[in-house]
């Protein structure tokens, strides 16, 4: 249980910087696309590098988000309270 909570805390800690990094990478990629010339090899490499960084950060954010939800589902299953049956009050007189 402590391991799952620690894993969830780490996933939560890493998720938000990855989302912010993805947004910054999208902005940088769009700026590079506007100012670069697609015919030049150096500019094409810069745009490809920016696109690779954006895709990497986006995938990592999804992975940590999925890890958090899986841990949350496991904890919900483990801590599920027992089902309380209703007392049979009608037939008690």
Secondary structure, DSSP 8 states (H G I E B T S, - for coil): -HHHHHHHHHHHHHHHHHHHHHHHHHHHHHHHHHH--TTSHHHHHHHHHHHHHHHHHHHHHHHHHHHHHHHHHHHHHHT----------TT--
